[in-house]
Structures are given as structure tokens and as C-alpha cells.
Amino acid sequence: MSSSRRSAFTSLAVAMLKGFFRDKMAFFFAVIFPLMFLALFGGLLGSSGTSKTEIEQVGKVSVLDDAPKDVRERLEESLEIHRTSDEKAAIRKVRKGDTDAMIVQRGETLVVRFSQADQVKAATVQGTFQAIVQSANIAATGQQPRFAIETDQVEDDSLSTIQFFTPGLMGWAIASGATFGAATNLVVWRKNGLLRRLRLAPIPTWAVVLARIAVSVAIAAVQAAIFIGVGVVAFGLQLTGSWPMIVPLLTAGTLSFMAIGLLAGAVSKSEEAAVGIANFVVLPMAFLSGSFFPLDGAPGWVAAVSQVLPLKHLNEGMLDTMVRGEGPASALVPIVILLGFAVVVSGVASRVFRWDD
């Protein structure tokens, strides 16, 4: 690259970067707005542990009171038991939702009353006390249990819930910044004649394109640094060993969403239309790609649609490398998919691109 072309590229990149930071609305929606969601999820979920099932115990219940010490310790991890002598009051609390269940022992029968309003809690209560009664019956017969169970989570004990939301929210921020930036800039430059002047100027087209890419990647790096910084400082985010792979991931993701933005800007005649198209694409994609909530319980067609969306692969790649402890190789397939998407959509955008209105 000659010195004059290098100077032109540098000048364009610096001017574009300054323009982004001077545009308060662009900075707000690319950085501050997604960061507000991180703070919201962090405040609601970041420090929350596993909620205990609240139980009202009426009188003496031998299967609980006479249980071995190790059994009581395990029960205390999942149950919060309050003792009372008023059975009617305990039932009223269950009916009102102030507690999850009440238990009372009548002879050799353990009576458990619960509300079906919360079906998850109802199933938990039934399963817990069925297991307790079965264990007590086995102990009463004097037989040694034939089978044992050992449970443990696959993730590190230090991981908090917010860490599973951070990659998705960061992916959404990168997608929004790259898409909106490319779409609106292209329309504005075409309307004010800047594209025509750049075409006539002694600056190669590749220098303009490369400058726009460099600026978009730099903005994505700033977004990632802010998200990770806030996550680490405010919510105790802990990164896994292969987390540096987010650099090529966000680069490939930026190229993909820049391509979408270029296509939106190429077919739009006004800035409002470009923003509308970008919103129409990015926001539904964020929901369908698991940026705001997991897709584990989603219908099959949602899971199928998500596989063709670039944000889904960006989110999965960052989740694997930042949270799940996967190695660098886990990012390779998402990177290839994102780059392939960028090539295809850029090709379509180039066919409909025009230098002026």
C-alpha cells in the first residue's frame, strides 16, 4: 500500500470513527441501550441463587425430624421449612401463594398439600416428598440401598446466571451497531453526495470499504470491552480459557451484520427507511437467536429458523468460548458460517448498490 493510499485510508477511518462517537444517538443505541439490558438482567439474575421450596410443617413429622443428619443437610439445601401448629392457617398460606406447600403427618401417612397454580413448584414438592417417603420406607426395612445417585452441574460452581445472558446481549449489541451503522451511513452519504465525491476522488474504492470495515470492527471491540468490563466488575463475570476467540468471532459477526446493513442501505431511499428495515431484521433475529432468553423450550420451527440466522451462530460461538469452557475449535464453525453469510449478502448488496439517487 502506497503512502498516499495509506494516508487516505487512515483519514477515512479516523473521520468515520469520530463521526460515530459524535453521533450521540448512534452511540446510545449501539452501546448504552444494550448495556441497560445487561444491567437489568444483572440486577435481576446476577446474584440470585437457586430458590428454595418453602414448606409449612404442622406439628411433628418423623420422616423429617428423625432423618439422619446428612439427609437433613441435603434437604436444607432445597427446602425452607417453617414450623407451625395451625393446619388451617398453613393451608390458607398455600392457597394464597405465600408458601409452596404444607405437610402434616397422620399416623403412618404423610399428607402434603400444595397449589397447582405454580405447576413447577407443585411437581418439585411432589417429587421431593415422594423421594423422602421412599427413603424412609427403605430405612425402615433395614435394607441397604442397591443404587446411589451422584449429582453435579457441568459448569464451574462460580458461574452465575448472568454469565449465560452476557454473550447473547453482547451479540445483539454488535449486530445492532454494525447493521444500523452501515445502513444509515450509506443512505446519508448517498443523499448528501459524499458517495459521488468519494467515487470521483483519487481514492480507491477498496480503501473506502476497508475503512468502513475497520471502523465497524473497532466499534464492536469497544462494545465487547465495555460489556466484559461491566460484567466482570459489576456482576462477577469469569471468562474461560478460550475467551480470546471472541475477537475473530466478533470480527466475523461484524462483517455479517455490516452486509445486512449495506443491503438495507442499498435498497432504501431515506434514512428512516434504512432504520426501519434494520429494525425489522435485527430485533426479531435477537429473539429468534436466544439473545434475550434460551430457546430450549421453543417450538421446533423456531429452532429450525434460528439455524439460518447469523446472530444465533455468533451467540453460540461466544457462549461456548466465554462460558461453557469449550476450546478454540468450538468457534471455527460459527466463524465460517458468519463469513459465508457475509459473502453471500454482500454479493446481493453489490448488485443493487447505487452511488447516487
C-alpha positions as CSV (number, residue, x, y, z in Angstrom):
1,M,0.0,0.0,0.0
2,S,1.5,3.3,-1.1
3,S,1.9,6.1,1.5
4,S,-0.8,8.3,-0.2
5,R,-3.3,5.4,-0.2
6,R,-2.4,4.5,3.3
7,S,-2.9,8.1,4.3
8,A,-6.3,8.2,2.6
9,F,-7.4,5.0,4.3
10,T,-6.3,6.3,7.7
11,S,-8.0,9.7,7.2
12,L,-11.3,8.0,6.2
13,A,-11.2,5.6,9.1
14,V,-10.5,8.3,11.7
15,A,-13.2,10.5,10.2
16,M,-15.7,7.7,10.3
17,L,-14.8,6.7,13.9
18,K,-15.1,10.3,15.1
19,G,-18.4,10.6,13.4
20,F,-19.7,7.5,15.3
21,F,-18.6,8.9,18.7
22,R,-20.0,12.4,17.9
23,D,-23.4,10.9,16.9
24,K,-24.9,10.6,20.4
25,M,-27.9,8.6,19.1
26,A,-25.8,6.1,17.3
27,F,-23.6,5.6,20.4
28,F,-26.6,5.3,22.6
29,F,-28.3,2.6,20.6
30,A,-25.1,0.7,19.8
31,V,-23.6,0.7,23.3
32,I,-25.7,2.3,26.1
33,F,-29.1,0.7,25.2
34,P,-27.9,-2.9,25.1
35,L,-25.8,-2.2,28.2
36,M,-29.0,-1.2,30.0
37,F,-30.4,-4.7,29.3
38,L,-27.2,-6.2,30.8
39,A,-27.6,-4.1,33.9
40,L,-31.3,-5.2,34.1
41,F,-30.5,-8.9,33.8
42,G,-27.6,-8.5,36.1
43,G,-29.7,-6.8,38.8
44,L,-32.5,-9.4,38.5
45,L,-30.5,-12.5,38.0
46,G,-26.8,-11.9,38.6
47,S,-26.8,-12.6,42.4
48,S,-29.8,-14.9,42.5
49,G,-29.2,-18.4,43.6
50,T,-31.4,-21.5,43.4
51,S,-34.7,-20.6,45.0
52,K,-35.7,-22.9,47.9
53,T,-39.2,-24.5,48.2
54,E,-41.0,-23.1,51.2
55,I,-42.8,-25.6,53.3
56,E,-45.1,-25.2,56.3
57,Q,-44.6,-28.2,58.7
58,V,-47.6,-28.8,61.0
59,G,-46.6,-30.5,64.2
60,K,-44.1,-33.4,64.3
61,V,-43.2,-35.1,61.1
62,S,-41.0,-38.1,61.8
63,V,-39.6,-38.5,58.3
64,L,-38.1,-35.0,58.6
65,D,-37.5,-34.7,62.3
66,D,-35.9,-38.1,62.7
67,A,-34.0,-38.1,59.5
68,P,-30.2,-38.6,59.7
69,K,-28.0,-35.5,59.9
70,D,-26.7,-35.8,56.3
71,V,-30.2,-36.2,54.9
72,R,-31.4,-33.1,56.8
73,E,-28.4,-31.1,55.5
74,R,-29.3,-32.1,51.9
75,L,-33.0,-31.2,52.5
76,E,-32.0,-27.8,53.9
77,E,-30.3,-27.0,50.6
78,S,-33.6,-27.2,48.7
79,L,-36.3,-26.8,51.4
80,E,-37.0,-23.9,53.7
81,I,-39.2,-25.4,56.4
82,H,-41.3,-23.3,58.8
83,R,-42.9,-25.0,61.8
84,T,-46.5,-24.2,62.9
85,S,-49.3,-25.8,64.9
86,D,-52.2,-24.3,62.9
87,E,-53.1,-26.5,60.0
88,K,-55.9,-24.3,58.7
89,A,-53.6,-21.3,58.7
90,A,-50.9,-23.2,56.8
91,I,-53.5,-24.3,54.1
92,R,-54.6,-20.7,53.7
93,K,-50.9,-19.6,53.2
94,V,-50.6,-22.3,50.5
95,R,-53.8,-21.2,48.8
96,K,-52.7,-17.5,48.8
97,G,-49.3,-18.4,47.4
98,D,-47.4,-17.3,50.5
99,T,-45.8,-20.7,50.7
100,D,-45.4,-23.6,48.3
101,A,-46.8,-26.5,50.4
102,M,-47.8,-27.7,53.8
103,I,-47.1,-31.1,55.4
104,V,-48.7,-32.9,58.3
105,Q,-48.2,-36.5,59.5
106,R,-51.3,-38.5,60.4
107,G,-50.2,-41.9,61.7
108,E,-48.0,-43.5,59.1
109,T,-49.3,-41.2,56.3
110,L,-47.5,-38.0,55.3
111,V,-50.1,-35.5,54.0
112,V,-48.8,-33.0,51.5
113,R,-51.0,-30.1,50.3
114,F,-49.8,-27.8,47.5
115,S,-51.2,-25.4,45.0
116,Q,-51.4,-26.2,41.3
117,A,-51.1,-22.5,40.4
118,D,-47.4,-22.9,40.1
119,Q,-47.0,-26.3,38.3
120,V,-43.2,-26.3,38.5
121,K,-43.3,-25.9,42.3
122,A,-46.1,-28.4,42.6
123,A,-44.1,-31.0,40.7
124,T,-41.0,-30.2,42.8
125,V,-42.9,-30.6,46.1
126,Q,-44.4,-34.0,45.0
127,G,-41.1,-35.4,43.7
128,T,-39.2,-34.3,46.8
129,F,-41.6,-35.8,49.3
130,Q,-42.1,-39.0,47.3
131,A,-38.3,-39.5,47.4
132,I,-38.3,-38.7,51.2
133,V,-41.0,-41.3,51.9
134,Q,-39.4,-43.9,49.7
135,S,-36.0,-43.4,51.5
136,A,-37.8,-43.7,54.9
137,N,-39.5,-46.9,53.9
138,I,-36.2,-48.4,52.7
139,A,-34.6,-47.4,56.0
140,A,-37.5,-48.9,58.0
141,T,-37.0,-52.3,56.4
142,G,-33.3,-52.3,57.3
143,Q,-32.2,-53.0,53.7
144,Q,-29.1,-51.4,52.2
145,P,-29.9,-49.3,49.1
146,R,-28.7,-51.1,45.9
147,F,-28.3,-47.9,43.9
148,A,-26.9,-44.5,44.7
149,I,-27.0,-41.2,42.8
150,E,-24.4,-38.5,42.4
151,T,-25.4,-35.1,41.1
152,D,-23.3,-32.2,39.9
153,Q,-23.6,-29.3,37.4
154,V,-21.4,-29.4,34.3
155,E,-20.4,-25.7,34.7
156,D,-18.0,-24.3,37.2
157,D,-19.6,-23.6,40.6
158,S,-18.6,-20.0,40.3
159,L,-20.8,-19.3,37.3
160,S,-23.8,-17.1,37.9
161,T,-26.9,-16.8,35.7
162,I,-26.0,-13.5,34.2
163,Q,-23.0,-15.1,32.5
164,F,-25.3,-17.0,30.2
165,F,-27.0,-13.8,29.2
166,T,-23.9,-11.7,28.6
167,P,-22.8,-13.3,25.3
168,G,-26.3,-13.1,23.8
169,L,-26.7,-9.4,24.8
170,M,-23.3,-8.6,23.6
171,G,-24.0,-10.3,20.3
172,W,-27.2,-8.3,19.9
173,A,-25.3,-5.1,20.6
174,I,-22.7,-5.9,18.0
175,A,-25.4,-6.8,15.5
176,S,-27.3,-3.6,16.1
177,G,-24.2,-1.4,15.8
178,A,-22.9,-2.9,12.6
179,T,-26.3,-3.1,10.9
180,F,-27.5,0.3,11.8
181,G,-24.2,2.0,11.2
182,A,-23.8,0.6,7.7
183,A,-27.4,1.2,6.7
184,T,-27.7,4.8,7.8
185,N,-24.3,5.9,6.7
186,L,-24.8,4.5,3.2
187,V,-28.1,6.4,2.8
188,V,-26.8,9.6,4.3
189,W,-23.6,9.6,2.2
190,R,-25.7,9.0,-0.9
191,K,-28.2,11.7,-0.1
192,N,-25.5,14.4,0.7
193,G,-23.4,13.5,-2.3
194,L,-20.5,12.1,-0.3
195,L,-20.5,8.8,-2.2
196,R,-20.3,10.6,-5.5
197,R,-17.4,12.7,-4.3
198,L,-15.6,9.7,-2.9
199,R,-16.1,7.9,-6.3
200,L,-14.5,10.9,-8.1
201,A,-11.7,11.4,-5.6
202,P,-8.3,9.8,-6.2
203,I,-9.1,7.2,-3.5
204,P,-9.6,3.6,-4.5
205,T,-12.9,2.1,-3.7
206,W,-11.3,-0.7,-1.6
207,A,-9.9,1.9,0.7
208,V,-13.3,3.3,1.5
209,V,-14.7,-0.2,2.0
210,L,-11.7,-1.2,4.2
211,A,-12.0,1.9,6.3
212,R,-15.7,1.2,6.9
213,I,-14.9,-2.3,7.9
214,A,-12.0,-1.2,10.2
215,V,-14.3,1.3,11.9
216,S,-17.1,-1.2,12.4
217,V,-14.7,-3.8,13.9
218,A,-13.2,-1.2,16.2
219,I,-16.7,-0.2,17.4
220,A,-17.5,-3.9,18.0
221,A,-14.3,-4.2,20.0
222,V,-15.3,-1.2,22.1
223,Q,-18.7,-2.7,22.7
224,A,-17.2,-6.1,23.7
225,A,-14.7,-4.4,26.1
226,I,-17.5,-2.4,27.8
227,F,-19.7,-5.4,28.1
228,I,-17.0,-7.6,29.5
229,G,-15.7,-4.9,31.8
230,V,-19.1,-4.2,33.3
231,G,-19.8,-7.9,33.6
232,V,-16.5,-8.6,35.4
233,V,-16.6,-5.5,37.7
234,A,-20.3,-5.3,38.5
235,F,-21.6,-8.9,38.2
236,G,-18.6,-11.2,38.8
237,L,-18.3,-12.4,35.2
238,Q,-15.5,-15.0,34.9
239,L,-14.1,-15.8,31.4
240,T,-13.0,-19.3,30.4
241,G,-9.6,-20.1,28.9
242,S,-10.6,-19.7,25.3
243,W,-12.3,-16.4,25.6
244,P,-9.8,-14.6,23.3
245,M,-11.6,-16.4,20.5
246,I,-14.3,-13.7,20.8
247,V,-12.0,-11.4,18.8
248,P,-12.3,-13.4,15.5
249,L,-15.9,-14.2,16.3
250,L,-16.9,-10.5,16.7
251,T,-14.9,-9.7,13.6
252,A,-16.8,-12.3,11.5
253,G,-20.1,-11.2,13.1
254,T,-19.4,-7.6,12.3
255,L,-18.9,-8.4,8.7
256,S,-22.1,-10.4,8.6
257,F,-24.2,-7.6,10.0
258,M,-22.4,-4.9,8.0
259,A,-23.5,-6.9,4.9
260,I,-27.1,-6.8,6.2
261,G,-26.8,-3.0,6.8
262,L,-25.3,-2.5,3.3
263,L,-28.2,-4.3,1.8
264,A,-30.7,-2.3,3.8
265,G,-29.0,1.0,2.9
266,A,-28.7,0.0,-0.8
267,V,-32.5,-0.6,-1.2
268,S,-33.5,2.4,1.0
269,K,-34.1,5.9,-0.3
270,S,-34.3,7.6,3.1
271,E,-32.6,7.2,6.5
272,E,-35.9,6.4,8.1
273,A,-36.5,3.5,5.7
274,A,-33.0,2.2,6.3
275,V,-33.6,2.2,10.1
276,G,-36.9,0.6,9.7
277,I,-35.5,-2.3,7.6
278,A,-32.6,-2.7,10.0
279,N,-35.0,-2.8,13.0
280,F,-37.3,-5.3,11.1
281,V,-34.3,-7.6,10.7
282,V,-32.3,-7.2,13.9
283,L,-34.9,-7.1,16.6
284,P,-36.8,-10.3,15.6
285,M,-33.5,-12.0,15.0
286,A,-32.4,-11.2,18.6
287,F,-35.5,-13.0,19.9
288,L,-35.2,-16.0,17.5
289,S,-31.4,-16.3,18.2
290,G,-31.6,-16.6,22.0
291,S,-30.2,-13.2,22.8
292,F,-32.9,-12.5,25.5
293,F,-33.9,-16.0,26.6
294,P,-32.8,-19.6,25.9
295,L,-34.5,-21.4,23.0
296,D,-34.5,-24.8,24.8
297,G,-38.3,-24.9,25.2
298,A,-39.1,-23.2,21.8
299,P,-41.1,-24.9,19.1
300,G,-39.2,-26.9,16.5
301,W,-39.8,-24.4,13.8
302,V,-38.2,-21.6,15.9
303,A,-35.1,-23.8,16.4
304,A,-35.0,-24.5,12.6
305,V,-35.3,-20.9,11.7
306,S,-32.6,-19.9,14.2
307,Q,-30.1,-22.1,12.4
308,V,-30.1,-19.8,9.3
309,L,-29.7,-16.6,11.4
310,P,-26.1,-15.3,11.8
311,L,-26.8,-13.9,15.3
312,K,-27.6,-17.5,16.5
313,H,-24.2,-18.7,15.5
314,L,-22.4,-15.6,16.9
315,N,-24.2,-16.1,20.2
316,E,-23.4,-19.8,20.3
317,G,-19.8,-19.2,19.5
318,M,-19.3,-16.6,22.2
319,L,-21.3,-18.8,24.7
320,D,-19.0,-21.7,24.0
321,T,-15.8,-19.8,24.4
322,M,-16.8,-17.4,27.2
323,V,-19.0,-19.6,29.4
324,R,-19.1,-23.3,28.5
325,G,-15.4,-23.8,28.7
326,E,-15.1,-25.1,25.1
327,G,-11.8,-24.9,23.3
328,P,-10.8,-22.6,20.5
329,A,-12.0,-25.1,17.9
330,S,-15.7,-24.5,19.0
331,A,-15.5,-21.1,17.4
332,L,-14.4,-22.3,14.0
333,V,-17.8,-23.4,12.6
334,P,-19.6,-20.2,13.7
335,I,-16.8,-18.1,12.1
336,V,-17.1,-20.0,8.8
337,I,-20.9,-19.7,8.8
338,L,-20.7,-15.9,9.6
339,L,-18.1,-15.3,6.9
340,G,-20.1,-17.3,4.4
341,F,-23.2,-15.3,5.2
342,A,-21.3,-12.0,4.8
343,V,-20.0,-13.0,1.4
344,V,-23.5,-14.0,0.1
345,V,-25.4,-11.0,1.4
346,S,-22.6,-8.6,0.3
347,G,-22.8,-10.1,-3.2
348,V,-26.6,-9.4,-3.2
349,A,-26.0,-5.8,-1.8
350,S,-23.4,-5.1,-4.5
351,R,-25.9,-6.0,-7.2
352,V,-28.5,-3.4,-6.0
353,F,-25.9,-0.8,-4.8
354,R,-26.0,2.7,-6.4
355,W,-23.7,5.6,-5.9
356,D,-26.4,8.3,-6.0
357,D,-30.2,8.7,-6.2
